[in-house]
Protein backbone atom coordinates (compact mmCIF):
# COMPACT_ATOMS: atom_id res chain seq x y z
CA UNK A 1 0.00 0.00 0.00
CA UNK A 2 2.68 2.49 1.02
CA UNK A 3 4.69 1.96 -2.15
CA UNK A 4 1.88 3.61 -4.12
CA UNK A 5 2.18 6.84 -2.11
CA UNK A 6 4.60 9.64 -2.93
CA UNK A 7 5.63 9.88 0.71
CA UNK A 8 4.99 6.24 1.55
CA UNK A 9 8.08 5.48 3.66
CA UNK A 10 7.49 8.45 5.97
CA UNK A 11 3.77 7.68 6.26
CA UNK A 12 4.36 3.97 6.95
CA UNK A 13 6.63 4.79 9.89
CA UNK A 14 4.01 7.11 11.39
CA UNK A 15 1.32 4.46 10.92
CA UNK A 16 3.38 1.84 12.74
CA UNK A 17 4.10 4.17 15.66
CA UNK A 18 0.43 5.17 15.97
CA UNK A 19 -0.82 1.58 15.93
CA UNK A 20 1.58 0.52 18.66
CA UNK A 21 0.28 3.30 20.93
CA UNK A 22 -3.43 2.71 20.50
CA UNK A 23 -3.67 -1.06 21.03
CA UNK A 24 -5.06 -0.82 24.63
CA UNK A 25 -7.67 1.74 23.56
CA UNK A 26 -8.85 -0.46 20.69
CA UNK A 27 -9.31 -3.34 23.14
CA UNK A 28 -11.64 -1.24 25.31
CA UNK A 29 -13.69 -0.24 22.26
CA UNK A 30 -14.05 -3.92 21.39
CA UNK A 31 -15.30 -4.72 24.88
CA UNK A 32 -18.02 -2.08 24.64
CA UNK A 33 -18.99 -3.42 21.21
CA UNK A 34 -19.42 -6.89 22.72
CA UNK A 35 -21.74 -5.50 25.40
CA UNK A 36 -23.80 -3.50 22.91
CA UNK A 37 -24.05 -6.50 20.57
CA UNK A 38 -25.44 -8.56 23.44
CA UNK A 39 -27.90 -5.78 24.24
CA UNK A 40 -29.19 -5.70 20.65
CA UNK A 41 -29.47 -9.49 20.48
CA UNK A 42 -31.42 -9.55 23.75
CA UNK A 43 -33.92 -7.05 22.33
CA UNK A 44 -34.30 -9.12 19.15
CA UNK A 45 -34.89 -12.25 21.25
CA UNK A 46 -37.32 -10.59 23.67
CA UNK A 47 -39.45 -9.27 20.80
CA UNK A 48 -39.34 -12.66 19.03
CA UNK A 49 -38.03 -11.24 15.77
CA UNK A 50 -38.85 -13.70 12.97
CA UNK A 51 -38.45 -13.89 9.20
CA UNK A 52 -41.94 -12.48 8.73
CA UNK A 53 -40.86 -9.21 10.37
CA UNK A 54 -38.32 -8.59 7.62
CA UNK A 55 -41.09 -7.95 5.10
CA UNK A 56 -42.51 -4.48 4.49
CA UNK A 57 -45.81 -2.79 3.73
CA UNK A 58 -47.15 -0.58 0.95
CA UNK A 59 -49.90 2.00 0.66
CA UNK A 60 -51.06 3.43 3.97
CA UNK A 61 -48.85 1.03 5.91
CA UNK A 62 -51.39 0.29 8.63
CA UNK A 63 -50.78 -2.80 10.80
CA UNK A 64 -47.20 -3.15 9.55
CA UNK A 65 -46.01 -5.97 11.85
CA UNK A 66 -42.38 -5.62 10.85
CA UNK A 67 -42.34 -1.87 11.53
CA UNK A 68 -44.16 -2.16 14.86
CA UNK A 69 -41.83 -4.90 16.09
CA UNK A 70 -38.72 -3.08 14.90
CA UNK A 71 -39.74 0.10 16.68
CA UNK A 72 -40.31 -1.91 19.86
CA UNK A 73 -36.83 -3.45 19.49
CA UNK A 74 -35.32 -0.02 18.89
CA UNK A 75 -37.05 1.41 21.97
CA UNK A 76 -35.73 -1.41 24.17
CA UNK A 77 -32.18 -0.97 22.92
CA UNK A 78 -32.35 2.79 23.53
CA UNK A 79 -34.05 2.59 26.92
CA UNK A 80 -37.12 4.49 25.68
CA UNK A 81 -40.86 4.06 26.12
CA UNK A 82 -41.49 4.36 22.39
CA UNK A 83 -39.59 4.78 19.14
CA UNK A 84 -40.56 6.03 15.70
CA UNK A 85 -38.19 4.71 12.99
CA UNK A 86 -39.26 5.59 9.47
CA UNK A 87 -37.90 5.83 5.92
CA UNK A 88 -39.81 9.08 5.32
CA UNK A 89 -37.54 10.88 7.81
CA UNK A 90 -34.96 12.11 5.32
CA UNK A 91 -32.20 13.29 7.70
CA UNK A 92 -31.23 13.96 11.27
CA UNK A 93 -32.29 17.58 10.82
CA UNK A 94 -35.73 16.40 9.67
CA UNK A 95 -36.09 14.16 12.74
CA UNK A 96 -35.03 17.00 15.05
CA UNK A 97 -37.41 19.44 13.36
CA UNK A 98 -40.32 17.00 13.85
CA UNK A 99 -39.52 16.91 17.56
CA UNK A 100 -39.32 20.70 17.87
CA UNK A 101 -42.54 21.32 15.95
CA UNK A 102 -44.27 18.43 17.70
CA UNK A 103 -43.65 19.78 21.19
CA UNK A 104 -43.52 23.58 20.81
CA UNK A 105 -46.54 25.82 20.33
CA UNK A 106 -46.95 29.59 19.70
CA UNK A 107 -45.79 31.53 22.72
CA UNK A 108 -43.46 28.76 23.92
CA UNK A 109 -39.72 29.16 24.26
CA UNK A 110 -36.89 26.84 23.17
CA UNK A 111 -33.50 27.08 24.89
CA UNK A 112 -30.38 25.40 23.56
CA UNK A 113 -28.28 24.68 26.63
CA UNK A 114 -25.10 23.70 24.77
CA UNK A 115 -24.51 26.81 22.68
CA UNK A 116 -25.25 27.42 19.03
CA UNK A 117 -26.69 24.29 17.39
CA UNK A 118 -25.58 22.62 14.18
CA UNK A 119 -25.71 24.84 11.08
CA UNK A 120 -28.67 23.08 9.42
CA UNK A 121 -30.95 23.94 12.36
CA UNK A 122 -30.48 27.70 12.08
CA UNK A 123 -33.13 28.02 9.37
CA UNK A 124 -35.49 25.69 11.25
CA UNK A 125 -35.30 28.01 14.26
CA UNK A 126 -35.34 31.19 12.15
CA UNK A 127 -33.74 34.52 12.96
CA UNK A 128 -36.81 36.53 11.99
CA UNK A 129 -40.30 35.98 10.60
CA UNK A 130 -39.70 35.37 6.90
CA UNK A 131 -42.66 33.14 5.98
CA UNK A 132 -40.52 30.01 5.54
CA UNK A 133 -42.38 28.15 8.28
CA UNK A 134 -39.58 28.45 10.84
CA UNK A 135 -40.26 28.29 14.56
CA UNK A 136 -39.98 32.08 14.61
CA UNK A 137 -42.83 32.32 12.08
CA UNK A 138 -45.04 30.47 14.56
CA UNK A 139 -44.22 32.83 17.39
CA UNK A 140 -41.90 30.42 19.18
CA UNK A 141 -39.10 32.21 20.97
CA UNK A 142 -35.52 30.96 21.01
CA UNK A 143 -32.48 31.45 23.21
CA UNK A 144 -29.09 29.76 23.28
CA UNK A 145 -26.70 29.60 26.22
CA UNK A 146 -23.07 29.97 25.10
CA UNK A 147 -20.68 27.62 26.83
CA UNK A 148 -18.67 29.14 29.68
CA UNK A 149 -14.90 29.12 30.03
CA UNK A 150 -13.50 25.61 29.73
CA UNK A 151 -16.43 24.57 27.48
CA UNK A 152 -18.66 24.12 30.54
CA UNK A 153 -22.40 24.60 30.76
CA UNK A 154 -23.17 28.11 32.03
CA UNK A 155 -25.77 27.26 34.65
CA UNK A 156 -26.00 30.79 36.03
CA UNK A 157 -26.94 32.20 32.60
CA UNK A 158 -29.38 29.33 32.04
CA UNK A 159 -31.05 29.96 35.38
CA UNK A 160 -31.52 33.63 34.48
CA UNK A 161 -32.83 32.76 31.00
CA UNK A 162 -35.54 30.32 32.12
CA UNK A 163 -39.09 31.65 32.26
CA UNK A 164 -42.60 30.18 32.55
CA UNK A 165 -42.61 30.12 28.70
CA UNK A 166 -39.65 27.73 28.55
CA UNK A 167 -41.20 24.58 27.09
CA UNK A 168 -38.14 22.74 25.77
CA UNK A 169 -34.47 22.64 26.68
CA UNK A 170 -32.25 21.11 23.98
CA UNK A 171 -28.83 19.48 24.25
CA UNK A 172 -26.61 18.76 21.26
CA UNK A 173 -24.55 15.70 22.14
CA UNK A 174 -22.05 15.97 19.30
CA UNK A 175 -19.82 18.93 18.52
CA UNK A 176 -21.30 19.49 15.04
CA UNK A 177 -19.18 22.21 13.42
CA UNK A 178 -18.48 23.83 16.79
CA UNK A 179 -14.99 23.89 18.24
CA UNK A 180 -15.94 22.17 21.48
CA UNK A 181 -15.91 18.65 22.94
CA UNK A 182 -18.84 16.31 22.54
CA UNK A 183 -20.76 15.50 25.72
CA UNK A 184 -20.63 12.11 27.39
CA UNK A 185 -23.71 10.27 28.65
CA UNK A 186 -22.59 10.94 32.22
CA UNK A 187 -22.40 14.68 31.47
CA UNK A 188 -25.81 14.58 29.77
CA UNK A 189 -27.29 12.79 32.77
CA UNK A 190 -25.98 15.57 35.02
CA UNK A 191 -27.39 18.22 32.65
CA UNK A 192 -30.82 16.59 32.69
CA UNK A 193 -30.88 16.41 36.48
CA UNK A 194 -30.00 20.11 36.80
CA UNK A 195 -32.50 21.12 34.10
CA UNK A 196 -35.22 19.33 36.11
CA UNK A 197 -34.22 21.26 39.22
CA UNK A 198 -34.18 24.68 37.52
CA UNK A 199 -36.97 24.25 34.96
CA UNK A 200 -39.15 21.25 35.90
CA UNK A 201 -41.81 21.99 33.27
CA UNK A 202 -39.40 21.69 30.33
CA UNK A 203 -39.24 18.81 27.87
CA UNK A 204 -35.59 17.75 27.61
CA UNK A 205 -34.56 17.01 24.04
CA UNK A 206 -31.19 15.58 22.93
CA UNK A 207 -29.83 15.72 19.40
CA UNK A 208 -28.24 12.25 19.45
CA UNK A 209 -26.66 12.30 15.98
CA UNK A 210 -23.23 10.58 15.74
CA UNK A 211 -23.44 9.27 19.32
CA UNK A 212 -25.47 6.07 19.08
CA UNK A 213 -23.73 2.88 20.36
CA UNK A 214 -20.53 4.75 21.26
CA UNK A 215 -21.27 4.34 24.97
CA UNK A 216 -23.22 1.67 26.85
CA UNK A 217 -26.31 3.88 27.27
CA UNK A 218 -28.27 6.42 25.24
CA UNK A 219 -29.69 9.73 26.57
CA UNK A 220 -33.20 8.26 26.89
CA UNK A 221 -31.81 5.75 29.41
CA UNK A 222 -30.64 8.60 31.67
CA UNK A 223 -33.76 10.76 31.62
CA UNK A 224 -34.08 12.52 28.24
CA UNK A 225 -37.72 12.98 27.20
CA UNK A 226 -36.96 12.87 23.49
CA UNK A 227 -34.00 12.12 21.21
CA UNK A 228 -33.57 12.02 17.46
CA UNK A 229 -31.07 10.96 14.84
CA UNK A 230 -30.43 9.59 11.37
CA UNK A 231 -30.27 5.99 10.18
CA UNK A 232 -27.51 6.76 7.68
CA UNK A 233 -25.36 7.48 10.70
CA UNK A 234 -24.61 5.01 13.51
CA UNK A 235 -27.85 3.06 14.09
CA UNK A 236 -28.26 2.04 10.43
CA UNK A 237 -25.04 0.05 10.61
CA UNK A 238 -24.01 1.08 7.09
CA UNK A 239 -26.94 -0.92 5.67
CA UNK A 240 -29.89 1.50 5.93
CA UNK A 241 -30.27 3.52 2.73
CA UNK A 242 -32.34 6.31 4.29
CA UNK A 243 -34.46 7.13 7.30
CA UNK A 244 -34.32 8.50 10.79
CA UNK A 245 -35.61 7.90 14.29
CA UNK A 246 -37.30 9.64 17.21
CA UNK A 247 -37.37 7.95 20.61
CA UNK A 248 -38.37 8.80 24.16
CA UNK A 249 -41.48 9.23 26.26
CA UNK A 250 -44.57 7.93 24.46
CA UNK A 251 -46.45 11.24 24.74
CA UNK A 252 -43.75 13.25 23.02
CA UNK A 253 -42.96 10.64 20.37
CA UNK A 254 -46.66 10.62 19.46
CA UNK A 255 -46.63 14.44 19.21
CA UNK A 256 -43.58 14.34 16.95
CA UNK A 257 -45.25 11.65 14.84
CA UNK A 258 -48.33 13.81 14.39
CA UNK A 259 -46.14 16.63 13.12
CA UNK A 260 -44.15 14.27 10.88
CA UNK A 261 -47.29 12.86 9.23
CA UNK A 262 -50.63 14.38 10.28
CA UNK A 263 -52.76 14.64 13.42
CA UNK A 264 -55.00 11.59 13.65
CA UNK A 265 -52.48 9.39 11.83
CA UNK A 266 -49.35 10.04 13.86
CA UNK A 267 -47.35 6.85 14.37
CA UNK A 268 -50.07 4.48 13.11
CA UNK A 269 -49.47 4.78 9.38
CA UNK A 270 -46.52 4.85 7.04
CA UNK A 271 -45.49 2.18 4.58
CA UNK A 272 -41.97 0.76 4.86
CA UNK A 273 -41.50 -0.09 1.14
CA UNK A 274 -38.92 -2.88 1.46
CA UNK A 275 -36.75 -1.16 4.06
CA UNK A 276 -37.38 -3.49 7.00
CA UNK A 277 -34.74 -6.07 6.10
CA UNK A 278 -32.09 -3.33 5.95
CA UNK A 279 -33.26 -1.78 9.21
CA UNK A 280 -33.14 -5.02 11.18
CA UNK A 281 -29.80 -6.05 9.74
CA UNK A 282 -28.38 -2.55 10.12
CA UNK A 283 -29.35 -2.37 13.80
CA UNK A 284 -27.81 -5.81 14.34
CA UNK A 285 -24.55 -4.64 12.72
CA UNK A 286 -24.49 -1.21 14.36
CA UNK A 287 -22.44 -2.11 17.47
CA UNK A 288 -19.67 -3.64 15.34
CA UNK A 289 -19.70 -0.95 12.65
CA UNK A 290 -19.65 1.88 15.20
CA UNK A 291 -16.74 0.17 16.95
CA UNK A 292 -14.83 0.00 13.64
CA UNK A 293 -15.46 3.72 13.09
CA UNK A 294 -14.30 4.49 16.65
CA UNK A 295 -11.13 2.44 16.20
CA UNK A 296 -10.49 4.35 13.00
CA UNK A 297 -11.00 7.68 14.74
CA UNK A 298 -8.56 6.72 17.51
CA UNK A 299 -6.01 5.70 14.89
CA UNK A 300 -6.54 8.94 12.95
CA UNK A 301 -5.94 11.00 16.09
CA UNK A 302 -2.74 9.13 16.98
CA UNK A 303 -1.44 9.17 13.40
CA UNK A 304 -2.14 12.87 12.85
CA UNK A 305 -0.64 13.78 16.22
CA UNK A 306 2.51 11.89 15.17
CA UNK A 307 2.54 14.12 12.08
CA UNK A 308 2.33 17.27 14.22
CA UNK A 309 -1.38 18.14 14.00
CA UNK A 310 -3.68 18.99 16.89
CA UNK A 311 -6.72 16.72 17.15
CA UNK A 312 -9.80 16.56 19.34
CA UNK A 313 -10.44 14.18 20.98
CA UNK A 314 -6.88 13.01 21.50
CA UNK A 315 -6.25 9.34 20.78
CA UNK A 316 -6.28 8.40 24.49
CA UNK A 317 -9.38 10.44 25.45
CA UNK A 318 -12.81 8.87 26.08
CA UNK A 319 -15.23 9.03 23.15
CA UNK A 320 -18.92 9.88 23.05
CA UNK A 321 -19.38 10.22 19.28
CA UNK A 322 -17.66 9.08 16.08
CA UNK A 323 -16.39 12.53 15.02
CA UNK A 324 -12.67 13.26 14.88
CA UNK A 325 -11.76 16.94 14.76
CA UNK A 326 -8.47 17.91 13.07
CA UNK A 327 -7.02 21.43 13.20
CA UNK A 328 -5.41 22.04 9.81
CA UNK A 329 -4.84 25.79 9.99
CA UNK A 330 -5.13 26.75 6.33
CA UNK A 331 -7.79 26.34 3.65
CA UNK A 332 -5.26 24.57 1.41
CA UNK A 333 -4.59 21.86 4.00
CA UNK A 334 -8.30 21.43 4.74
CA UNK A 335 -9.04 20.91 1.06
CA UNK A 336 -6.03 18.58 0.65
CA UNK A 337 -7.14 16.46 3.61
CA UNK A 338 -10.64 16.02 2.20
CA UNK A 339 -9.32 15.31 -1.29
CA UNK A 340 -7.08 12.58 0.12
CA UNK A 341 -10.02 10.95 1.90
CA UNK A 342 -12.07 11.11 -1.29
CA UNK A 343 -9.27 9.45 -3.27
CA UNK A 344 -9.43 6.48 -0.87
CA UNK A 345 -13.20 6.07 -1.25
CA UNK A 346 -14.90 3.07 -2.89
CA UNK A 347 -17.22 5.38 -4.85
CA UNK A 348 -16.13 8.43 -6.89
CA UNK A 349 -12.48 8.12 -5.87
CA UNK A 350 -11.52 9.85 -9.14
CA UNK A 351 -13.33 13.07 -8.17
CA UNK A 352 -11.58 15.88 -6.30
CA UNK A 353 -13.99 17.72 -3.96
CA UNK A 354 -13.78 21.51 -3.92
CA UNK A 355 -15.38 24.05 -1.55
CA UNK A 356 -18.93 25.02 -2.50
CA UNK A 357 -22.14 26.38 -0.98
CA UNK A 358 -24.44 23.81 0.64
CA UNK A 359 -28.07 24.18 1.73
CA UNK A 360 -28.33 24.96 5.45
CA UNK A 361 -24.69 25.98 5.90
CA UNK A 362 -23.43 29.53 6.36
CA UNK A 363 -19.97 29.02 4.81
CA UNK A 364 -18.72 27.13 1.80
CA UNK A 365 -18.05 23.51 2.71
CA UNK A 366 -15.54 21.03 1.30
CA UNK A 367 -16.83 17.49 1.64
CA UNK A 368 -15.30 14.10 0.94
CA UNK A 369 -18.08 11.53 0.77
CA UNK A 370 -17.39 8.69 -1.63
CA UNK A 371 -20.04 6.57 0.03
CA UNK A 372 -22.42 3.81 -1.09
CA UNK A 373 -25.30 5.73 0.53
CA UNK A 374 -25.30 9.43 -0.31
CA UNK A 375 -24.32 11.47 2.74
CA UNK A 376 -23.88 8.43 4.99
CA UNK A 377 -21.52 9.62 7.69
CA UNK A 378 -21.18 6.16 9.22
CA UNK A 379 -19.15 5.48 6.08
CA UNK A 380 -15.74 7.15 5.96
CA UNK A 381 -16.20 10.83 5.15
CA UNK A 382 -14.65 14.16 6.01
CA UNK A 383 -15.82 17.71 5.65
CA UNK A 384 -15.42 21.17 7.03
CA UNK A 385 -16.54 24.75 6.51
CA UNK A 386 -14.03 27.15 4.98
CA UNK A 387 -13.65 29.33 8.04
CA UNK A 388 -10.79 29.76 10.48
CA UNK A 389 -9.22 27.78 12.10
CA UNK A 390 -9.96 25.43 9.17
CA UNK A 391 -11.02 22.31 11.00
CA UNK A 392 -11.72 19.00 9.28
CA UNK A 393 -14.43 16.83 10.79
CA UNK A 394 -13.77 13.20 9.96
CA UNK A 395 -16.32 10.57 10.80
CA UNK A 396 -17.28 7.01 10.05
CA UNK A 397 -15.55 4.07 8.48
CA UNK A 398 -17.25 0.72 7.94
CA UNK A 399 -13.89 -0.97 8.54
CA UNK A 400 -10.82 0.03 10.50
CA UNK A 401 -8.64 -0.83 7.50
CA UNK A 402 -10.47 1.65 5.32
CA UNK A 403 -9.90 4.47 7.80
CA UNK A 404 -6.20 3.63 7.98
CA UNK A 405 -5.89 3.73 4.21
CA UNK A 406 -7.87 6.98 4.08
CA UNK A 407 -5.54 8.61 6.59
CA UNK A 408 -2.47 7.52 4.62
CA UNK A 409 -3.91 9.00 1.43
CA UNK A 410 -4.95 12.20 3.20
CA UNK A 411 -1.44 12.67 4.56
CA UNK A 412 0.06 12.11 1.12
CA UNK A 413 -2.14 14.91 -0.27
CA UNK A 414 -1.21 17.19 2.66
CA UNK A 415 2.51 16.64 2.15
CA UNK A 416 2.16 17.45 -1.54
CA UNK A 417 0.99 20.97 -0.66
CA UNK A 418 4.49 21.76 0.64
CA UNK A 419 3.00 23.50 3.69
CA UNK A 420 4.34 21.07 6.28
CA UNK A 421 7.51 22.31 7.98
CA UNK A 422 10.46 20.06 8.77
CA UNK A 423 12.19 17.23 7.03
CA UNK A 424 10.50 13.97 6.10
CA UNK A 425 13.06 11.66 7.67
CA UNK A 426 11.98 8.11 8.42
C-alpha positions in Angstrom: 0.0 0.0 0.0 2.7 2.5 1.0 4.7 2.0 -2.2 1.9 3.6 -4.1 2.2 6.8 -2.1 4.6 9.6 -2.9 5.6 9.9 0.7 5.0 6.2 1.6 8.1 5.5 3.7 7.5 8.4 6.0 3.8 7.7 6.3 4.4 4.0 7.0 6.6 4.8 9.9 4.0 7.1 11.4 1.3 4.5 10.9 3.4 1.8 12.7 4.1 4.2 15.7 0.4 5.2 16.0 -0.8 1.6 15.9 1.6 0.5 18.7 0.3 3.3 20.9 -3.4 2.7 20.5 -3.7 -1.1 21.0 -5.1 -0.8 24.6 -7.7 1.7 23.6 -8.8 -0.5 20.7 -9.3 -3.3 23.1 -11.6 -1.2 25.3 -13.7 -0.2 22.3 -14.0 -3.9 21.4 -15.3 -4.7 24.9 -18.0 -2.1 24.6 -19.0 -3.4 21.2 -19.4 -6.9 22.7 -21.7 -5.5 25.4 -23.8 -3.5 22.9 -24.1 -6.5 20.6 -25.4 -8.6 23.4 -27.9 -5.8 24.2 -29.2 -5.7 20.7 -29.5 -9.5 20.5 -31.4 -9.5 23.8 -33.9 -7.1 22.3 -34.3 -9.1 19.1 -34.9 -12.2 21.2 -37.3 -10.6 23.7 -39.5 -9.3 20.8 -39.3 -12.7 19.0 -38.0 -11.2 15.8 -38.8 -13.7 13.0 -38.4 -13.9 9.2 -41.9 -12.5 8.7 -40.9 -9.2 10.4 -38.3 -8.6 7.6 -41.1 -8.0 5.1 -42.5 -4.5 4.5 -45.8 -2.8 3.7 -47.1 -0.6 1.0 -49.9 2.0 0.7 -51.1 3.4 4.0 -48.9 1.0 5.9 -51.4 0.3 8.6 -50.8 -2.8 10.8 -47.2 -3.2 9.6 -46.0 -6.0 11.8 -42.4 -5.6 10.9 -42.3 -1.9 11.5 -44.2 -2.2 14.9 -41.8 -4.9 16.1 -38.7 -3.1 14.9 -39.7 0.1 16.7 -40.3 -1.9 19.9 -36.8 -3.5 19.5 -35.3 0.0 18.9 -37.1 1.4 22.0 -35.7 -1.4 24.2 -32.2 -1.0 22.9 -32.3 2.8 23.5 -34.1 2.6 26.9 -37.1 4.5 25.7 -40.9 4.1 26.1 -41.5 4.4 22.4 -39.6 4.8 19.1 -40.6 6.0 15.7 -38.2 4.7 13.0 -39.3 5.6 9.5 -37.9 5.8 5.9 -39.8 9.1 5.3 -37.5 10.9 7.8 -35.0 12.1 5.3 -32.2 13.3 7.7 -31.2 14.0 11.3 -32.3 17.6 10.8 -35.7 16.4 9.7 -36.1 14.2 12.7 -35.0 17.0 15.0 -37.4 19.4 13.4 -40.3 17.0 13.8 -39.5 16.9 17.6 -39.3 20.7 17.9 -42.5 21.3 15.9 -44.3 18.4 17.7 -43.7 19.8 21.2 -43.5 23.6 20.8 -46.5 25.8 20.3 -46.9 29.6 19.7 -45.8 31.5 22.7 -43.5 28.8 23.9 -39.7 29.2 24.3 -36.9 26.8 23.2 -33.5 27.1 24.9 -30.4 25.4 23.6 -28.3 24.7 26.6 -25.1 23.7 24.8 -24.5 26.8 22.7 -25.3 27.4 19.0 -26.7 24.3 17.4 -25.6 22.6 14.2 -25.7 24.8 11.1 -28.7 23.1 9.4 -30.9 23.9 12.4 -30.5 27.7 12.1 -33.1 28.0 9.4 -35.5 25.7 11.2 -35.3 28.0 14.3 -35.3 31.2 12.2 -33.7 34.5 13.0 -36.8 36.5 12.0 -40.3 36.0 10.6 -39.7 35.4 6.9 -42.7 33.1 6.0 -40.5 30.0 5.5 -42.4 28.1 8.3 -39.6 28.5 10.8 -40.3 28.3 14.6 -40.0 32.1 14.6 -42.8 32.3 12.1 -45.0 30.5 14.6 -44.2 32.8 17.4 -41.9 30.4 19.2 -39.1 32.2 21.0 -35.5 31.0 21.0 -32.5 31.4 23.2 -29.1 29.8 23.3 -26.7 29.6 26.2 -23.1 30.0 25.1 -20.7 27.6 26.8 -18.7 29.1 29.7 -14.9 29.1 30.0 -13.5 25.6 29.7 -16.4 24.6 27.5 -18.7 24.1 30.5 -22.4 24.6 30.8 -23.2 28.1 32.0 -25.8 27.3 34.7 -26.0 30.8 36.0 -26.9 32.2 32.6 -29.4 29.3 32.0 -31.0 30.0 35.4 -31.5 33.6 34.5 -32.8 32.8 31.0 -35.5 30.3 32.1 -39.1 31.7 32.3 -42.6 30.2 32.5 -42.6 30.1 28.7 -39.7 27.7 28.5 -41.2 24.6 27.1 -38.1 22.7 25.8 -34.5 22.6 26.7 -32.3 21.1 24.0 -28.8 19.5 24.3 -26.6 18.8 21.3 -24.6 15.7 22.1 -22.1 16.0 19.3 -19.8 18.9 18.5 -21.3 19.5 15.0 -19.2 22.2 13.4 -18.5 23.8 16.8 -15.0 23.9 18.2 -15.9 22.2 21.5 -15.9 18.7 22.9 -18.8 16.3 22.5 -20.8 15.5 25.7 -20.6 12.1 27.4 -23.7 10.3 28.6 -22.6 10.9 32.2 -22.4 14.7 31.5 -25.8 14.6 29.8 -27.3 12.8 32.8 -26.0 15.6 35.0 -27.4 18.2 32.7 -30.8 16.6 32.7 -30.9 16.4 36.5 -30.0 20.1 36.8 -32.5 21.1 34.1 -35.2 19.3 36.1 -34.2 21.3 39.2 -34.2 24.7 37.5 -37.0 24.3 35.0 -39.1 21.3 35.9 -41.8 22.0 33.3 -39.4 21.7 30.3 -39.2 18.8 27.9 -35.6 17.8 27.6 -34.6 17.0 24.0 -31.2 15.6 22.9 -29.8 15.7 19.4 -28.2 12.3 19.5 -26.7 12.3 16.0 -23.2 10.6 15.7 -23.4 9.3 19.3 -25.5 6.1 19.1 -23.7 2.9 20.4 -20.5 4.8 21.3 -21.3 4.3 25.0 -23.2 1.7 26.8 -26.3 3.9 27.3 -28.3 6.4 25.2 -29.7 9.7 26.6 -33.2 8.3 26.9 -31.8 5.7 29.4 -30.6 8.6 31.7 -33.8 10.8 31.6 -34.1 12.5 28.2 -37.7 13.0 27.2 -37.0 12.9 23.5 -34.0 12.1 21.2 -33.6 12.0 17.5 -31.1 11.0 14.8 -30.4 9.6 11.4 -30.3 6.0 10.2 -27.5 6.8 7.7 -25.4 7.5 10.7 -24.6 5.0 13.5 -27.8 3.1 14.1 -28.3 2.0 10.4 -25.0 0.0 10.6 -24.0 1.1 7.1 -26.9 -0.9 5.7 -29.9 1.5 5.9 -30.3 3.5 2.7 -32.3 6.3 4.3 -34.5 7.1 7.3 -34.3 8.5 10.8 -35.6 7.9 14.3 -37.3 9.6 17.2 -37.4 7.9 20.6 -38.4 8.8 24.2 -41.5 9.2 26.3 -44.6 7.9 24.5 -46.5 11.2 24.7 -43.7 13.2 23.0 -43.0 10.6 20.4 -46.7 10.6 19.5 -46.6 14.4 19.2 -43.6 14.3 17.0 -45.2 11.6 14.8 -48.3 13.8 14.4 -46.1 16.6 13.1 -44.1 14.3 10.9 -47.3 12.9 9.2 -50.6 14.4 10.3 -52.8 14.6 13.4 -55.0 11.6 13.7 -52.5 9.4 11.8 -49.4 10.0 13.9 -47.4 6.9 14.4 -50.1 4.5 13.1 -49.5 4.8 9.4 -46.5 4.8 7.0 -45.5 2.2 4.6 -42.0 0.8 4.9 -41.5 -0.1 1.1 -38.9 -2.9 1.5 -36.8 -1.2 4.1 -37.4 -3.5 7.0 -34.7 -6.1 6.1 -32.1 -3.3 5.9 -33.3 -1.8 9.2 -33.1 -5.0 11.2 -29.8 -6.1 9.7 -28.4 -2.5 10.1 -29.4 -2.4 13.8 -27.8 -5.8 14.3 -24.5 -4.6 12.7 -24.5 -1.2 14.4 -22.4 -2.1 17.5 -19.7 -3.6 15.3 -19.7 -0.9 12.7 -19.7 1.9 15.2 -16.7 0.2 17.0 -14.8 0.0 13.6 -15.5 3.7 13.1 -14.3 4.5 16.6 -11.1 2.4 16.2 -10.5 4.4 13.0 -11.0 7.7 14.7 -8.6 6.7 17.5 -6.0 5.7 14.9 -6.5 8.9 13.0 -5.9 11.0 16.1 -2.7 9.1 17.0 -1.4 9.2 13.4 -2.1 12.9 12.9 -0.6 13.8 16.2 2.5 11.9 15.2 2.5 14.1 12.1 2.3 17.3 14.2 -1.4 18.1 14.0 -3.7 19.0 16.9 -6.7 16.7 17.1 -9.8 16.6 19.3 -10.4 14.2 21.0 -6.9 13.0 21.5 -6.3 9.3 20.8 -6.3 8.4 24.5 -9.4 10.4 25.4 -12.8 8.9 26.1 -15.2 9.0 23.1 -18.9 9.9 23.1 -19.4 10.2 19.3 -17.7 9.1 16.1 -16.4 12.5 15.0 -12.7 13.3 14.9 -11.8 16.9 14.8 -8.5 17.9 13.1 -7.0 21.4 13.2 -5.4 22.0 9.8 -4.8 25.8 10.0 -5.1 26.8 6.3 -7.8 26.3 3.6 -5.3 24.6 1.4 -4.6 21.9 4.0 -8.3 21.4 4.7 -9.0 20.9 1.1 -6.0 18.6 0.6 -7.1 16.5 3.6 -10.6 16.0 2.2 -9.3 15.3 -1.3 -7.1 12.6 0.1 -10.0 11.0 1.9 -12.1 11.1 -1.3 -9.3 9.5 -3.3 -9.4 6.5 -0.9 -13.2 6.1 -1.3 -14.9 3.1 -2.9 -17.2 5.4 -4.8 -16.1 8.4 -6.9 -12.5 8.1 -5.9 -11.5 9.9 -9.1 -13.3 13.1 -8.2 -11.6 15.9 -6.3 -14.0 17.7 -4.0 -13.8 21.5 -3.9 -15.4 24.0 -1.6 -18.9 25.0 -2.5 -22.1 26.4 -1.0 -24.4 23.8 0.6 -28.1 24.2 1.7 -28.3 25.0 5.4 -24.7 26.0 5.9 -23.4 29.5 6.4 -20.0 29.0 4.8 -18.7 27.1 1.8 -18.1 23.5 2.7 -15.5 21.0 1.3 -16.8 17.5 1.6 -15.3 14.1 0.9 -18.1 11.5 0.8 -17.4 8.7 -1.6 -20.0 6.6 0.0 -22.4 3.8 -1.1 -25.3 5.7 0.5 -25.3 9.4 -0.3 -24.3 11.5 2.7 -23.9 8.4 5.0 -21.5 9.6 7.7 -21.2 6.2 9.2 -19.2 5.5 6.1 -15.7 7.2 6.0 -16.2 10.8 5.1 -14.6 14.2 6.0 -15.8 17.7 5.6 -15.4 21.2 7.0 -16.5 24.7 6.5 -14.0 27.2 5.0 -13.6 29.3 8.0 -10.8 29.8 10.5 -9.2 27.8 12.1 -10.0 25.4 9.2 -11.0 22.3 11.0 -11.7 19.0 9.3 -14.4 16.8 10.8 -13.8 13.2 10.0 -16.3 10.6 10.8 -17.3 7.0 10.1 -15.6 4.1 8.5 -17.3 0.7 7.9 -13.9 -1.0 8.5 -10.8 0.0 10.5 -8.6 -0.8 7.5 -10.5 1.6 5.3 -9.9 4.5 7.8 -6.2 3.6 8.0 -5.9 3.7 4.2 -7.9 7.0 4.1 -5.5 8.6 6.6 -2.5 7.5 4.6 -3.9 9.0 1.4 -4.9 12.2 3.2 -1.4 12.7 4.6 0.1 12.1 1.1 -2.1 14.9 -0.3 -1.2 17.2 2.7 2.5 16.6 2.2 2.2 17.5 -1.5 1.0 21.0 -0.7 4.5 21.8 0.6 3.0 23.5 3.7 4.3 21.1 6.3 7.5 22.3 8.0 10.5 20.1 8.8 12.2 17.2 7.0 10.5 14.0 6.1 13.1 11.7 7.7 12.0 8.1 8.4 
